[in-house]
């Protein structure tokens, strides 16, 4: 499951180190990251403060199209 989080500025460096070890996520502007559940667990265990912006079980698909297929 993909989770979009925004990290508090004071914890951004700490979070970045955790993300490098725990998640094949994506970095977006304004300390916003798309990560997996393992990374969320690691953030909580490390005491990193963040706001959960969104959750998505999987990418939406166009009916009849395969994942990654151009529509």
N, CA, C and O atoms as CSV, one atom per row, in Angstrom:
chain,resi,resn,atom,element,x,y,z
A,1,UNK,N,N,0.840,-1.168,0.000
A,1,UNK,CA,C,0.000,0.000,0.000
A,1,UNK,C,C,0.889,1.236,0.000
A,1,UNK,O,O,1.822,1.332,0.797
A,2,UNK,N,N,0.611,2.159,-0.868
A,2,UNK,CA,C,1.359,3.410,-0.935
A,2,UNK,C,C,0.739,4.424,0.016
A,2,UNK,O,O,-0.483,4.564,0.077
A,3,UNK,N,N,1.581,5.124,0.752
A,3,UNK,CA,C,1.132,6.132,1.695
A,3,UNK,C,C,1.875,7.427,1.387
A,3,UNK,O,O,3.098,7.428,1.248
A,4,UNK,N,N,1.138,8.521,1.281
A,4,UNK,CA,C,1.739,9.836,1.059
A,4,UNK,C,C,1.829,10.520,2.418
A,4,UNK,O,O,0.824,10.668,3.114
A,5,UNK,N,N,3.035,10.934,2.791
A,5,UNK,CA,C,3.246,11.603,4.072
A,5,UNK,C,C,4.000,12.903,3.867
A,5,UNK,O,O,4.752,13.066,2.907
A,6,UNK,N,N,3.776,13.830,4.799
A,6,UNK,CA,C,4.546,15.066,4.814
A,6,UNK,C,C,5.272,15.111,6.152
A,6,UNK,O,O,4.654,15.000,7.211
A,7,UNK,N,N,6.576,15.273,6.093
A,7,UNK,CA,C,7.441,15.231,7.266
A,7,UNK,C,C,7.648,16.642,7.802
A,7,UNK,O,O,7.786,17.589,7.028
A,8,UNK,N,N,7.669,16.784,9.128
A,8,UNK,CA,C,7.997,18.082,9.719
A,8,UNK,C,C,9.449,18.436,9.381
A,8,UNK,O,O,10.307,17.556,9.304
A,9,UNK,N,N,9.712,19.708,9.183
A,9,UNK,CA,C,11.035,20.165,8.747
A,9,UNK,C,C,12.153,19.686,9.682
A,9,UNK,O,O,13.226,19.303,9.217
A,10,UNK,N,N,11.908,19.706,10.984
A,10,UNK,CA,C,12.934,19.319,11.943
A,10,UNK,C,C,13.307,17.845,11.845
A,10,UNK,O,O,14.406,17.465,12.249
A,11,UNK,N,N,12.419,17.008,11.316
A,11,UNK,CA,C,12.658,15.571,11.232
A,11,UNK,C,C,12.984,15.088,9.826
A,11,UNK,O,O,13.104,13.882,9.608
A,12,UNK,N,N,13.127,15.987,8.880
A,12,UNK,CA,C,13.296,15.591,7.485
A,12,UNK,C,C,14.571,14.787,7.240
A,12,UNK,O,O,14.528,13.781,6.532
A,13,UNK,N,N,15.686,15.199,7.799
A,13,UNK,CA,C,16.948,14.474,7.585
A,13,UNK,C,C,16.878,13.072,8.177
A,13,UNK,O,O,17.356,12.113,7.570
A,14,UNK,N,N,16.287,12.952,9.353
A,14,UNK,CA,C,16.132,11.653,9.998
A,14,UNK,C,C,15.238,10.746,9.154
A,14,UNK,O,O,15.530,9.563,8.982
A,15,UNK,N,N,14.153,11.308,8.632
A,15,UNK,CA,C,13.222,10.540,7.794
A,15,UNK,C,C,13.906,10.098,6.504
A,15,UNK,O,O,13.734,8.960,6.067
A,16,UNK,N,N,14.665,10.976,5.908
A,16,UNK,CA,C,15.333,10.646,4.643
A,16,UNK,C,C,16.248,9.433,4.820
A,16,UNK,O,O,16.291,8.555,3.958
A,17,UNK,N,N,16.975,9.385,5.932
A,17,UNK,CA,C,17.851,8.237,6.203
A,17,UNK,C,C,17.042,6.948,6.328
A,17,UNK,O,O,17.463,5.905,5.830
A,18,UNK,N,N,15.901,7.009,6.980
A,18,UNK,CA,C,15.041,5.832,7.112
A,18,UNK,C,C,14.488,5.398,5.752
A,18,UNK,O,O,14.441,4.206,5.447
A,19,UNK,N,N,14.074,6.362,4.945
A,19,UNK,CA,C,13.509,6.035,3.633
A,19,UNK,C,C,14.523,5.319,2.754
A,19,UNK,O,O,14.161,4.418,1.996
A,20,UNK,N,N,15.766,5.703,2.845
A,20,UNK,CA,C,16.800,5.074,2.026
A,20,UNK,C,C,16.964,3.598,2.359
A,20,UNK,O,O,17.367,2.811,1.503
A,21,UNK,N,N,16.657,3.219,3.588
A,21,UNK,CA,C,16.815,1.824,3.999
A,21,UNK,C,C,15.532,1.010,3.890
A,21,UNK,O,O,15.596,-0.208,3.721
A,22,UNK,N,N,14.366,1.650,3.982
A,22,UNK,CA,C,13.114,0.909,4.135
A,22,UNK,C,C,12.119,1.027,2.995
A,22,UNK,O,O,11.131,0.292,2.987
A,23,UNK,N,N,12.324,1.898,2.050
A,23,UNK,CA,C,11.260,2.101,1.080
A,23,UNK,C,C,11.774,2.472,-0.295
A,23,UNK,O,O,12.667,3.309,-0.426
A,24,UNK,N,N,11.212,1.851,-1.322
A,24,UNK,CA,C,11.513,2.270,-2.687
A,24,UNK,C,C,10.578,3.402,-3.087
A,24,UNK,O,O,10.024,3.394,-4.186
A,25,UNK,N,N,10.402,4.372,-2.204
A,25,UNK,CA,C,9.411,5.433,-2.390
A,25,UNK,C,C,9.839,6.517,-3.351
A,25,UNK,O,O,10.781,6.370,-4.130
A,26,UNK,N,N,9.110,7.608,-3.264
A,26,UNK,CA,C,9.313,8.738,-4.167
A,26,UNK,C,C,9.306,10.021,-3.338
A,26,UNK,O,O,8.459,10.192,-2.461
A,27,UNK,N,N,10.241,10.912,-3.613
A,27,UNK,CA,C,10.302,12.206,-2.941
A,27,UNK,C,C,9.611,13.253,-3.810
A,27,UNK,O,O,9.851,13.339,-5.014
A,28,UNK,N,N,8.753,14.042,-3.179
A,28,UNK,CA,C,8.030,15.125,-3.840
A,28,UNK,C,C,8.415,16.441,-3.175
A,28,UNK,O,O,9.091,16.422,-2.146
A,29,UNK,N,N,8.011,17.581,-3.726
A,29,UNK,CA,C,8.334,18.864,-3.095
A,29,UNK,C,C,7.712,18.996,-1.696
A,29,UNK,O,O,6.775,18.280,-1.344
A,30,UNK,N,N,8.252,19.917,-0.924
A,30,UNK,CA,C,7.724,20.288,0.403
A,30,UNK,C,C,7.747,19.147,1.403
A,30,UNK,O,O,6.781,18.947,2.140
A,31,UNK,N,N,8.851,18.388,1.437
A,31,UNK,CA,C,9.033,17.292,2.397
A,31,UNK,C,C,7.895,16.279,2.342
A,31,UNK,O,O,7.483,15.739,3.369
A,32,UNK,N,N,7.398,16.029,1.150
A,32,UNK,CA,C,6.316,15.065,0.934
A,32,UNK,C,C,6.899,13.835,0.255
A,32,UNK,O,O,7.684,13.949,-0.687
A,33,UNK,N,N,6.514,12.664,0.736
A,33,UNK,CA,C,7.063,11.405,0.245
A,33,UNK,C,C,5.950,10.387,0.028
A,33,UNK,O,O,4.943,10.395,0.736
A,34,UNK,N,N,6.138,9.517,-0.950
A,34,UNK,CA,C,5.251,8.385,-1.174
A,34,UNK,C,C,6.059,7.158,-0.778
A,34,UNK,O,O,7.076,6.847,-1.398
A,35,UNK,N,N,5.598,6.463,0.261
A,35,UNK,CA,C,6.358,5.344,0.819
A,35,UNK,C,C,5.440,4.155,1.085
A,35,UNK,O,O,4.224,4.247,0.917
A,36,UNK,N,N,6.032,3.043,1.501
A,36,UNK,CA,C,5.236,1.865,1.816
A,36,UNK,C,C,5.001,1.753,3.327
A,36,UNK,O,O,5.497,2.565,4.108
A,37,UNK,N,N,4.239,0.737,3.716
A,37,UNK,CA,C,3.885,0.539,5.127
A,37,UNK,C,C,5.108,0.279,6.006
A,37,UNK,O,O,5.129,0.693,7.165
A,38,UNK,N,N,6.120,-0.396,5.477
A,38,UNK,CA,C,7.333,-0.651,6.255
A,38,UNK,C,C,8.009,0.659,6.647
A,38,UNK,O,O,8.507,0.798,7.765
A,39,UNK,N,N,8.025,1.602,5.739
A,39,UNK,CA,C,8.629,2.906,6.033
A,39,UNK,C,C,7.813,3.665,7.085
A,39,UNK,O,O,8.383,4.348,7.936
A,40,UNK,N,N,6.490,3.547,7.029
A,40,UNK,CA,C,5.638,4.204,8.027
A,40,UNK,C,C,5.934,3.639,9.411
A,40,UNK,O,O,6.048,4.386,10.383
A,41,UNK,N,N,6.059,2.330,9.497
A,41,UNK,CA,C,6.379,1.687,10.771
A,41,UNK,C,C,7.728,2.176,11.293
A,41,UNK,O,O,7.864,2.476,12.480
A,42,UNK,N,N,8.723,2.258,10.415
A,42,UNK,CA,C,10.056,2.720,10.807
A,42,UNK,C,C,10.021,4.171,11.277
A,42,UNK,O,O,10.711,4.524,12.234
A,43,UNK,N,N,9.226,5.017,10.618
A,43,UNK,CA,C,9.094,6.412,11.050
A,43,UNK,C,C,8.539,6.486,12.465
A,43,UNK,O,O,9.055,7.222,13.305
A,44,UNK,N,N,7.490,5.724,12.720
A,44,UNK,CA,C,6.865,5.738,14.056
A,44,UNK,C,C,7.840,5.248,15.115
A,44,UNK,O,O,7.945,5.843,16.187
A,45,UNK,N,N,8.553,4.166,14.820
A,45,UNK,CA,C,9.523,3.622,15.783
A,45,UNK,C,C,10.651,4.607,16.069
A,45,UNK,O,O,11.176,4.639,17.182
A,46,UNK,N,N,11.028,5.406,15.082
A,46,UNK,CA,C,12.116,6.375,15.242
A,46,UNK,C,C,11.640,7.694,15.843
A,46,UNK,O,O,12.454,8.569,16.142
A,47,UNK,N,N,10.330,7.843,16.023
A,47,UNK,CA,C,9.799,9.080,16.603
A,47,UNK,C,C,9.750,10.244,15.633
A,47,UNK,O,O,9.701,11.398,16.058
A,48,UNK,N,N,9.761,9.961,14.328
A,48,UNK,CA,C,9.687,11.011,13.314
A,48,UNK,C,C,8.243,11.513,13.242
A,48,UNK,O,O,7.302,10.724,13.152
A,49,UNK,N,N,8.088,12.831,13.283
A,49,UNK,CA,C,6.744,13.427,13.227
A,49,UNK,C,C,6.357,13.666,11.774
A,49,UNK,O,O,7.118,14.243,10.997
A,50,UNK,N,N,5.152,13.207,11.423
A,50,UNK,CA,C,4.672,13.353,10.055
A,50,UNK,C,C,3.155,13.413,10.037
A,50,UNK,O,O,2.482,13.051,11.003
A,51,UNK,N,N,2.640,13.881,8.913
A,51,UNK,CA,C,1.203,13.905,8.658
A,51,UNK,C,C,0.924,12.985,7.487
A,51,UNK,O,O,1.568,13.077,6.442
A,52,UNK,N,N,-0.038,12.101,7.667
A,52,UNK,CA,C,-0.438,11.225,6.573
A,52,UNK,C,C,-1.391,11.999,5.673
A,52,UNK,O,O,-2.440,12.458,6.125
A,53,UNK,N,N,-1.034,12.146,4.412
A,53,UNK,CA,C,-1.817,12.930,3.463
A,53,UNK,C,C,-2.822,12.046,2.732
A,53,UNK,O,O,-3.967,12.446,2.526
A,54,UNK,N,N,-2.395,10.835,2.335
A,54,UNK,CA,C,-3.263,9.982,1.533
A,54,UNK,C,C,-2.784,8.539,1.591
A,54,UNK,O,O,-1.616,8.267,1.869
A,55,UNK,N,N,-3.713,7.614,1.323
A,55,UNK,CA,C,-3.396,6.189,1.194
A,55,UNK,C,C,-4.012,5.678,-0.097
A,55,UNK,O,O,-5.096,6.108,-0.490
A,56,UNK,N,N,-3.321,4.764,-0.748
A,56,UNK,CA,C,-3.849,4.155,-1.966
A,56,UNK,C,C,-3.453,2.689,-1.980
A,56,UNK,O,O,-2.270,2.363,-1.873
A,57,UNK,N,N,-4.435,1.797,-2.110
A,57,UNK,CA,C,-4.148,0.369,-2.124
A,57,UNK,C,C,-3.361,-0.012,-3.370
A,57,UNK,O,O,-2.417,-0.798,-3.291
A,58,UNK,N,N,-3.736,0.526,-4.495
A,58,UNK,CA,C,-3.008,0.300,-5.737
A,58,UNK,C,C,-3.375,1.397,-6.719
A,58,UNK,O,O,-4.317,2.160,-6.502
A,59,UNK,N,N,-2.621,1.462,-7.795
A,59,UNK,CA,C,-2.902,2.490,-8.792
A,59,UNK,C,C,-4.235,2.210,-9.477
A,59,UNK,O,O,-4.551,1.057,-9.770
A,60,UNK,N,N,-5.011,3.247,-9.731
A,60,UNK,CA,C,-6.260,3.029,-10.456
A,60,UNK,C,C,-5.977,2.549,-11.875
A,60,UNK,O,O,-4.972,2.927,-12.477
A,61,UNK,N,N,-6.858,1.724,-12.399
A,61,UNK,CA,C,-6.687,1.187,-13.751
A,61,UNK,C,C,-7.898,1.527,-14.595
A,61,UNK,O,O,-9.019,1.636,-14.100
A,62,UNK,N,N,-7.647,1.687,-15.860
A,62,UNK,CA,C,-8.728,1.847,-16.822
A,62,UNK,C,C,-9.251,0.452,-17.118
A,62,UNK,O,O,-8.467,-0.468,-17.351
A,63,UNK,N,N,-10.547,0.289,-17.113
A,63,UNK,CA,C,-11.113,-1.024,-17.325
A,63,UNK,C,C,-10.618,-1.615,-18.649
A,63,UNK,O,O,-10.704,-0.976,-19.698
A,64,UNK,N,N,-10.103,-2.835,-18.582
A,64,UNK,CA,C,-9.615,-3.516,-19.771
A,64,UNK,C,C,-8.158,-3.246,-20.092
A,64,UNK,O,O,-7.601,-3.891,-20.980
A,65,UNK,N,N,-7.517,-2.305,-19.392
A,65,UNK,CA,C,-6.120,-1.992,-19.666
A,65,UNK,C,C,-5.220,-2.719,-18.660
A,65,UNK,O,O,-5.593,-2.904,-17.501
A,66,UNK,N,N,-4.053,-3.122,-19.110
A,66,UNK,CA,C,-3.076,-3.747,-18.230
A,66,UNK,C,C,-2.279,-2.657,-17.520
A,66,UNK,O,O,-2.172,-1.537,-18.020
A,67,UNK,N,N,-1.728,-2.979,-16.369
A,67,UNK,CA,C,-0.897,-2.027,-15.633
A,67,UNK,C,C,0.281,-1.604,-16.499
A,67,UNK,O,O,0.973,-2.456,-17.057
A,68,UNK,N,N,0.516,-0.315,-16.617
A,68,UNK,CA,C,1.624,0.210,-17.390
A,68,UNK,C,C,1.317,0.370,-18.879
A,68,UNK,O,O,2.139,0.914,-19.617
A,69,UNK,N,N,0.165,-0.088,-19.328
A,69,UNK,CA,C,-0.198,0.004,-20.730
A,69,UNK,C,C,-0.662,1.421,-21.060
A,69,UNK,O,O,-1.417,2.021,-20.296
A,70,UNK,N,N,-0.222,1.945,-22.173
A,70,UNK,CA,C,-0.662,3.281,-22.598
A,70,UNK,C,C,-2.106,3.193,-23.051
A,70,UNK,O,O,-2.506,2.253,-23.740
A,71,UNK,N,N,-2.875,4.184,-22.654
A,71,UNK,CA,C,-4.306,4.193,-22.988
A,71,UNK,C,C,-4.607,5.355,-23.904
A,71,UNK,O,O,-5.755,5.544,-24.305
